[in-house]
Amino acid sequence: MKLKHLFYAAAVSTLAAACSEADELSSGIRSEKTLDAIHSGTDRFATRVNLNSEWESGDAIGVYMLDAGTGNIRNSAMNIQYNADVAETSTETNFVAAAGGIGIYDQPCDFVAYYPYSSGEEGKVDAGAGVYKIDLADQSAGIAGHDLMWAKVENKASDELLSSGLSMTFHHQLALLYVNIGNEDVKVENVKVNGLNTTAHFDLLKGELSVDDAPKAVTLHKLSDKSFVGVMLPVANIAKVMSVTIEAGGKIFQYMVPATSKISKFEAGYEYIFNINLKNSSGDLISGGNGSTEGWKPGENEGGDATETNPEIPSGYETIPVNGDTELTTVLDGASGKIALLFASGNSYNFSTNLVIPSAVTELMLLGDGKQQVVLSMKSIINTGLQKLSLNNLKITGESNATLLSNAAEDNLDNQFASGAVVEIKKCELTGMKYVCNWDGNKDSERNTLSSFTVDDCYMHDMSSVFESYGSEVITLTNSTFYKMSGQAIHPYNSKGAFNPTITIQHCTLVSLDKTPIQGTDNGCNIIYSNNVSAMIDPAHSNLSYNTTSSTGEGNYAAKNDDDGKVATGGFKSETAVTFNTDYKVSDLFVDAANGDLTLKIDVQAGDPRWYKSVE
């Protein structure tokens, strides 16, 4: 016999008041051989397709029948589709088999069902394995397709089904999150949740969730100009991990869940509410007000402030605003996780001591706000196992005897980047320090190797070296200028055990560098050198590189000295591997190289773009 009408579902409304889980309802029997309906409700925090807790036309569930107690699918009854028998919306409905119901046999069976239904052809469900794939990244169109519910009834014999019917209660397997903006007269464009995993696999046969380790931003669904909602995966800890990015009025605001938050985790079936006020970079409300919402299983409510931030700050970072009144010596006290120091424009900042990064900080960004570079004076930045450091939109003046990014300061081997760490320096001018990144410890000590060291759109000058005696798998210099350096600009750790790095230099201007600018390790290096302009390089050897394993590149210009006609193009693996135009003298190529005006006299797209003739 077949189950013609399988589910009668009553979605429990919870918008106004709390109530208990849906009761299991009795079933009617149409005839001796036909089970008329299996009644079903959802638990009390049901969102359903709409937030009015109503079933809608087009709602569908998937049903499995299993051998009792085994988890084995019975008679191929897997992912059988049943549709809501409702014209528009209703809190009660029958679910009718889409194409033939499930046969009932004289053997005890278990039943499992899930919402929302997905066919195997859509790729969301592996019907045979009973696995449901979850991806929560984009909920802008609504949460209905993400609100996974599951129900199970065990050990039902055919006579019991026919005499008493079958009742099922659906339970939510994910958590519900509201973000409400409390400010008055504010229109919010979108809200994203950062730092949490968004994909998972749900075992429909066992009711078990396996979360993938793949954090990604979640775009919430917009309910109104100031209220957003989304379904989230359960997670044991969100404090100092989850952040909320809010776009409003053409500006970006960010809220990081604090360590003291009343909401410390997301549990399946619970609702969580964040009431957030937007503040500008000075800490002032952009308007007043507050807000709240009720519903779902009672979780917790959390209030907080989202501070105006900068789009350069990656998602998941906590922003600490820095202004003229900030005490720089303690600005990172108590900080942990991913931190961005956002320096307000219009001020100059002088660090009287080294900036020591707490070991609890895993990633750090120093960022100047506004269009103009923010001016900093500082000695050294000292870290313990930092995984990522970013410098952006800053003009930093260092001390002539100090390393800006010091490793093994005071010969403490713990004071260095983590193995595989990332360093990024963008839109900066650095000057006055001895080294940008250096190993300051005993030369025979073992040291970690960065995964990458990147410089882009920078002007570095009047120093000894950019990268000295430290290791990095990849070193990339692009769209930048390196001027007046007494040492080798790029000189990685060169012991026999050092990593053989790949060094890429493209669209850079290199002028007045006293030593060979690029040297590989004793194991060599792989160099890509393209579209660069150089002059007054390594007067002793006329070399641009040394210790290379392989080298390629084209579109380069190397200027001849005005006095003796010497030009530095040597040191690459093959004389023809890297090509140069050497037709011009220094005075023919630059406006005034000796005094720092490196603007090109010829109209070519080579070197640092800031010096192109067409920029004039």
C-alpha positions in Angstrom: 0.0 0.0 0.0 1.1 3.6 -0.5 1.2 6.7 1.7 -0.8 9.0 -0.5 -0.9 11.8 2.0 2.2 11.7 4.0 2.6 14.9 6.0 0.2 17.3 7.6 2.4 20.1 9.0 1.5 22.8 11.4 4.1 25.6 11.6 4.0 27.1 15.1 3.9 30.9 15.1 6.3 32.5 17.6 6.5 36.1 16.6 4.3 37.3 19.5 4.9 34.9 22.3 6.8 31.8 23.3 5.3 28.4 23.2 6.4 24.7 23.7 7.5 22.3 21.0 4.8 21.3 18.6 2.7 18.5 19.9 2.6 15.2 18.1 -0.9 15.0 16.6 -3.1 12.0 16.0 -3.6 10.7 12.4 -6.8 9.9 10.6 -7.2 6.8 8.4 -9.1 7.1 5.1 -9.6 3.3 4.8 -8.3 0.0 6.2 -5.5 0.0 3.6 -4.6 3.6 3.3 -2.9 5.9 5.9 -4.6 9.2 5.4 -2.0 11.5 6.9 1.0 11.7 9.0 0.7 14.7 11.1 3.7 16.9 11.7 4.7 20.1 13.4 7.9 22.0 13.8 9.5 23.0 17.0 8.6 26.3 18.5 11.3 28.5 16.8 10.2 27.7 13.3 11.1 30.2 10.7 9.5 28.3 7.8 9.7 29.8 4.4 8.5 33.1 5.7 9.0 34.7 9.0 5.2 34.5 9.7 5.7 30.8 10.4 3.5 29.7 7.5 3.9 27.0 4.9 3.8 28.3 1.4 2.8 26.9 -2.0 5.8 25.2 -3.4 7.2 24.0 0.0 8.5 20.4 -0.2 10.1 17.9 2.0 12.2 14.8 1.4 11.3 11.5 3.1 13.3 8.3 3.8 12.0 5.0 5.1 14.6 2.8 6.9 14.8 -0.7 8.3 14.2 -0.2 12.0 17.4 0.4 14.0 19.8 -0.1 11.1 19.9 3.1 9.2 19.6 1.1 5.9 17.2 2.5 3.3 14.1 0.2 2.9 12.9 -0.7 -0.6 14.6 2.3 -2.2 12.4 4.7 -0.3 14.9 7.5 -0.4 14.5 11.3 -0.8 10.8 10.9 -1.8 9.3 14.3 -2.5 6.1 15.4 -0.8 4.6 18.8 -1.5 2.6 21.2 0.6 -1.0 21.1 -0.4 -1.7 24.8 0.1 -2.8 27.5 -2.4 -1.0 30.4 -0.9 0.0 30.3 2.8 -1.2 28.5 5.8 -0.1 27.4 9.2 -1.5 23.9 8.5 -1.3 21.8 5.4 -1.1 18.3 4.0 2.0 17.1 2.3 1.1 15.0 -0.7 3.5 12.7 -2.6 4.7 14.3 -5.8 4.8 11.0 -7.8 3.6 8.0 -5.8 3.9 7.6 -2.1 6.0 5.3 0.0 4.9 1.6 0.3 4.2 0.3 3.8 5.2 -3.3 4.5 4.8 -5.7 7.4 8.0 -4.9 9.0 9.0 -2.2 11.5 10.5 0.9 9.9 12.1 4.2 10.9 11.2 7.4 9.0 13.3 10.4 8.6 12.4 13.6 6.7 14.0 16.9 6.0 13.2 20.4 4.8 13.8 22.0 2.3 13.6 19.3 -0.3 16.2 19.1 -3.0 16.4 16.5 -5.8 19.6 14.6 -6.5 19.9 16.2 -9.9 20.3 19.6 -8.3 23.5 18.4 -6.6 22.5 19.5 -3.1 21.5 16.0 -1.9 23.3 12.7 -2.5 20.1 10.7 -2.2 21.7 7.2 -2.0 24.2 8.3 0.7 21.6 10.4 2.5 23.9 13.5 2.6 22.6 17.0 2.4 25.1 19.7 1.3 24.9 23.1 3.1 26.2 26.4 1.8 25.1 29.5 3.7 27.3 32.2 2.0 24.6 34.1 0.1 21.2 34.5 1.8 20.4 37.8 0.3 17.4 36.4 -1.5 15.9 34.8 1.7 16.6 32.2 4.3 14.0 29.6 3.3 16.3 27.5 1.2 18.8 27.4 4.0 16.6 26.7 7.0 17.4 23.0 7.4 14.9 21.0 9.5 14.9 17.3 10.3 12.5 14.8 11.8 12.8 11.2 12.8 10.3 8.5 14.1 11.6 5.1 15.0 10.3 1.5 15.0 6.9 2.0 13.5 5.1 -1.3 12.6 2.6 -1.3 9.7 -0.4 -2.1 12.1 0.6 0.7 14.3 0.8 3.1 11.4 -2.7 2.0 10.2 -4.3 2.1 13.7 -2.6 5.2 15.2 -1.0 7.0 12.4 2.4 8.6 12.4 3.5 11.9 14.0 6.7 13.7 13.4 8.3 16.8 14.8 10.8 18.8 12.8 13.7 20.3 14.5 16.0 23.1 13.2 19.5 21.9 12.7 21.0 25.4 12.3 20.9 28.7 14.3 19.0 31.9 13.4 20.8 35.3 13.6 19.2 38.7 13.6 21.3 41.9 13.2 19.3 45.0 14.0 20.7 48.5 13.6 19.6 50.9 16.3 20.4 54.3 14.7 17.5 56.5 13.6 17.3 57.7 10.0 19.8 55.2 8.8 19.4 53.1 5.6 21.6 50.0 5.6 22.6 48.6 2.2 23.8 45.2 3.4 25.2 43.3 6.3 27.8 40.5 6.2 29.0 38.1 8.9 32.6 37.3 8.7 35.0 34.7 10.3 32.7 31.7 10.5 32.4 28.5 8.4 29.6 28.5 5.8 29.6 25.0 4.4 28.8 21.6 5.9 27.3 18.2 5.2 24.3 16.8 7.1 23.7 13.1 7.3 20.0 12.7 6.7 19.9 9.1 7.9 21.7 9.8 11.2 20.8 13.5 11.8 24.5 14.4 12.2 26.1 17.6 11.0 29.8 17.8 9.8 31.1 21.4 9.4 33.8 22.1 6.8 36.7 24.3 7.9 36.2 27.0 5.3 35.4 30.4 6.8 33.7 32.8 4.3 31.5 35.9 4.5 27.8 35.4 4.9 25.5 37.9 3.2 22.3 38.2 5.4 18.8 38.7 4.1 17.4 42.2 4.4 14.1 42.5 6.2 14.0 46.2 6.4 16.4 49.2 6.2 17.6 48.3 9.7 17.0 44.6 10.2 18.7 41.6 8.7 18.5 37.9 9.3 20.4 34.8 8.4 20.8 31.1 9.2 24.2 30.1 10.7 26.0 26.9 11.3 26.4 25.9 14.9 29.8 26.9 16.4 31.3 26.5 19.8 32.9 30.0 19.9 32.2 33.3 18.1 33.9 35.7 20.6 36.9 37.5 18.9 36.2 35.3 15.8 33.0 36.6 14.3 32.7 40.1 13.0 29.8 42.0 11.3 30.4 44.4 8.4 27.7 46.9 7.8 27.4 49.2 4.7 25.3 52.3 5.4 25.2 55.6 3.7 28.2 54.8 1.5 30.4 54.0 4.5 31.5 50.8 6.1 31.2 49.9 9.7 32.5 46.9 11.6 31.5 45.2 14.8 33.7 42.5 16.4 32.0 40.1 18.9 33.9 40.9 22.1 35.3 38.4 24.5 32.7 39.6 27.0 29.7 39.0 24.7 26.7 37.3 26.2 26.5 35.4 22.9 29.6 33.2 22.9 28.4 30.4 20.6 25.6 29.4 18.1 23.6 26.3 19.0 21.2 24.5 16.6 17.6 25.6 17.0 18.4 28.9 18.9 17.8 32.5 17.9 20.5 35.1 18.5 20.0 38.9 18.3 22.7 41.5 17.9 21.5 45.1 18.4 24.2 47.4 16.9 24.6 51.1 16.9 26.8 52.7 14.2 29.5 55.1 15.2 31.8 57.2 13.2 35.6 57.0 13.5 35.6 59.5 16.3 33.3 57.3 18.4 30.1 59.4 17.9 26.8 57.9 17.1 25.8 58.8 13.5 22.3 59.0 15.0 20.5 57.6 18.1 18.0 54.8 18.8 17.8 51.1 19.6 15.9 48.1 18.5 14.9 44.5 19.3 13.1 41.5 17.9 11.5 38.4 19.5 11.2 34.8 18.3 12.8 31.4 18.0 14.1 29.4 21.0 15.4 31.9 23.5 19.1 32.4 23.0 20.8 35.7 23.9 20.6 39.3 22.9 23.8 41.3 22.6 24.2 45.1 22.2 27.3 46.8 20.8 28.8 49.5 18.6 30.0 49.1 15.1 32.8 51.6 14.3 33.2 53.3 10.9 36.0 51.4 9.3 38.1 51.4 6.1 37.4 49.1 3.1 41.0 48.0 3.0 40.5 46.2 6.3 39.9 42.5 5.7 36.7 40.9 7.0 37.2 39.3 10.4 39.5 42.0 11.7 38.7 44.0 14.9 39.3 47.7 14.2 41.0 49.8 16.8 40.7 53.5 15.9 43.9 55.6 16.6 43.8 59.4 16.8 45.8 62.1 18.3 44.6 61.3 21.8 45.5 57.6 21.7 48.2 56.3 24.0 50.4 54.5 21.5 52.4 52.6 24.1 49.3 50.7 25.3 47.2 50.7 22.1 47.5 46.9 21.8 47.1 46.0 25.5 44.7 43.1 25.8 44.3 42.7 22.1 44.0 39.2 20.5 43.1 37.6 17.2 43.1 39.7 14.0 43.6 43.4 14.7 43.6 46.6 12.5 45.0 49.8 13.9 43.3 52.5 11.9 45.2 55.8 12.1 43.1 58.8 11.6 44.2 61.3 8.9 45.4 64.8 9.8 47.7 63.6 12.6 51.3 62.6 13.0 52.1 59.7 15.3 55.4 59.2 17.2 56.0 55.8 18.9 58.4 56.6 21.8 59.1 52.9 22.2 59.1 49.8 20.1 55.6 48.6 19.1 55.5 45.2 20.8 52.7 43.0 19.5 51.0 40.7 22.1 51.5 37.0 21.3 47.7 36.6 21.3 47.5 38.8 18.2 47.6 36.5 15.2 47.3 39.1 12.4 48.0 42.8 12.5 47.3 45.6 10.0 48.6 49.2 10.4 46.5 51.4 8.1 46.3 55.1 7.4 42.8 56.4 6.9 42.0 58.9 4.2 43.5 59.6 0.8 46.9 60.9 2.1 49.5 58.7 3.7 49.4 59.0 7.5 52.8 60.0 9.0 54.4 57.7 11.6 57.8 57.8 13.4 58.8 54.5 14.9 61.7 52.3 15.7 60.8 48.6 15.5 57.8 46.4 15.4 58.5 43.3 17.4 56.2 40.2 17.3 56.0 36.7 18.6 54.7 34.2 16.1 52.6 36.7 14.1 51.0 35.0 11.1 50.4 38.1 9.0 51.5 41.8 9.1 50.2 44.5 6.7 51.3 48.1 6.4 49.1 50.3 4.2 48.9 54.0 3.4 51.6 55.1 5.8 54.7 57.2 5.6 57.0 55.7 8.2 60.3 57.2 9.2 62.5 54.8 11.1 65.8 55.1 13.0 69.1 54.7 11.2 70.4 51.9 13.5 67.1 49.9 13.7 65.1 47.3 11.8 61.4 48.2 11.2 60.3 44.6 11.2 62.7 43.1 13.6 63.2 39.3 14.0 65.1 37.9 17.0 65.3 41.3 18.7 67.7 41.2 21.6 68.6 37.7 20.3 65.3 36.3 21.5 64.4 33.6 18.9 60.7 33.8 19.9 60.5 37.3 18.6 60.0 36.5 15.0 57.3 35.8 12.5 55.6 32.4 12.5 56.7 29.9 9.9 54.7 30.5 6.7 53.7 34.0 7.8 52.7 36.7 5.3 54.1 40.3 5.1 52.4 42.9 2.9 53.5 46.5 2.5 51.3 48.6 0.2 50.9 52.3 -0.6 53.6 53.2 1.8 56.7 55.4 1.9 59.5 54.0 4.1 62.7 55.8 4.9 65.3 56.3 7.5 65.5 52.9 9.0 68.5 50.6 8.5 66.4 47.6 7.3 62.7 47.1 6.6 62.8 43.4 7.5 65.9 41.8 9.0 67.2 39.0 11.2 68.7 40.8 14.2 69.7 37.7 16.1 72.8 35.5 16.1 73.7 34.8 12.5 74.0 31.0 13.1 70.6 30.7 14.7 67.8 28.8 12.9 65.1 31.1 11.6 61.6 30.8 10.2 60.7 31.2 6.6 57.9 33.5 5.5 55.5 32.2 2.8 55.5 35.6 1.1 56.9 39.1 1.4 55.1 41.6 -0.8 55.8 45.3 -1.6 53.3 47.1 -3.9 52.9 50.8 -4.8 55.6 51.9 -2.4 58.6 54.3 -2.2 61.5 53.0 -0.1 64.6 55.2 0.1 67.6 56.3 2.2 68.2 53.0 4.0 70.5 50.0 3.9 68.2 47.3 2.7 64.6 46.2 2.3 64.9 42.4 3.0 68.1 41.2 4.8 69.1 37.8 6.2 65.6 36.5 6.6 63.8 33.8 4.6 60.7 33.9 2.3 59.5 31.4 -0.2 58.2 34.2 -2.4 59.4 37.9 -2.6 57.3 40.2 -4.8 58.1 43.8 -5.6 55.7 45.6 -7.9 54.9 49.2 -8.9 57.5 50.6 -6.5 60.6 52.6 -6.2 63.9 51.7 -4.4 66.3 54.7 -4.1 69.5 55.4 -2.3 70.3 52.2 -0.5 73.8 51.4 0.8 73.3 47.6 1.0 71.7 45.0 -1.1 68.0 45.8 -1.5 66.9 42.1 -1.5 69.4 39.8 0.3 67.6 36.8 1.9 69.1 34.4 4.4 71.8 32.6 2.4 72.9 29.5 4.4 73.0 26.1 2.7 69.7 25.1 4.3 67.8 28.2 3.3 64.8 28.1 1.0 65.4 28.8 -2.7 63.1 31.8 -3.2 61.2 33.1 -6.2 61.8 36.8 -6.5 59.5 38.8 -8.8 60.3 42.4 -9.6 57.9 44.1 -12.1 57.2 47.8 -13.0 59.8 49.0 -10.4 62.3 51.8 -10.5 65.7 51.0 -9.0 68.2 54.0 -8.7 71.3 54.8 -6.8 71.8 51.3 -5.1 75.4 50.9 -4.0 75.4 47.1 -4.0 74.0 44.3 -6.2 70.3 44.8 -5.5 69.1 41.2 -5.8 70.9 38.2 -4.3 69.6 34.7 -4.0 70.6 32.2 -1.3 73.5 29.9 -1.6 71.0 27.5 -3.2 70.2 30.2 -5.7 66.9 31.9 -6.5 64.4 32.1 -9.4 64.0 35.7 -10.7 61.3 37.2 -12.8 62.5 40.7 -13.8 60.2 42.6 -16.2 59.3 46.2 -17.2 61.7 47.8 -14.7 63.9 50.9 -15.0 67.3 51.1 -13.3 70.3 53.4 -13.0 73.4 54.0 -10.9 73.5 50.4 -9.7 76.5 48.5 -8.1 79.4 50.6 -9.4 81.9 47.9 -8.3 80.4 45.0 -10.3 77.7 46.5 -12.6 75.4 43.6 -11.5 71.7 43.6 -10.9 71.6 40.1 -9.4 73.7 37.4 -8.0 73.3 33.7 -7.1 70.4 33.0 -9.5 69.1 29.6 -10.5 66.8 30.8 -13.2 65.9 34.2 -14.6 63.4 35.6 -17.1 62.2 39.0 -18.1 61.7 41.7 -20.8 60.7 45.3 -21.3 63.5 46.6 -19.0 65.5 49.9 -19.3 68.9 50.2 -17.8 70.6 53.7 -18.0 74.3 54.2 -18.7 76.3 56.3 -16.3 76.8 59.8 -17.7 80.5 59.9 -16.8 81.9 56.5 -17.7 79.1 54.8 -19.7 78.9 51.8 -17.4 75.5 50.1 -17.1 74.4 47.4 -14.6 72.6 44.5 -16.3 74.7 41.5 -15.2 74.3 38.6 -12.8 71.3 36.8 -14.3 71.5 33.1 -15.1 71.8 33.8 -18.8 72.9 36.9 -20.6 69.8 36.6 -22.9 67.3 35.5 -20.3 66.5 39.0 -19.2 66.5 41.7 -21.8 67.3 45.4 -21.5 67.2 48.7 -23.5 70.5 50.3 -22.7 70.4 53.2 -25.3 69.9 56.0 -22.8 72.2 57.7 -20.3 71.0 58.6 -16.9 70.5 62.3 -17.8 68.6 61.2 -20.9 66.2 58.9 -19.1 65.4 60.8 -15.8 64.6 64.5 -15.1 67.0 64.6 -12.1 68.0 61.2 -10.7 70.7 62.6 -8.4 68.2 64.7 -6.5 65.3 62.2 -6.5 63.2 63.3 -9.4 62.9 60.0 -11.3 60.3 61.2 -13.7 61.0 59.7 -17.1 61.9 61.9 -20.1 60.7 59.2 -22.5 57.1 58.0 -22.8 57.3 54.3 -22.0 55.3 52.1 -19.6 58.3 50.8 -17.6 59.4 51.3 -14.1 57.2 52.6 -11.2 54.0 54.1 -12.7 54.3 57.1 -10.4 57.3 58.3 -12.6 55.7 57.8 -16.0 56.1 60.8 -18.3 52.4 60.7 -19.0 51.7 61.3 -15.3 53.1 64.9 -15.6 
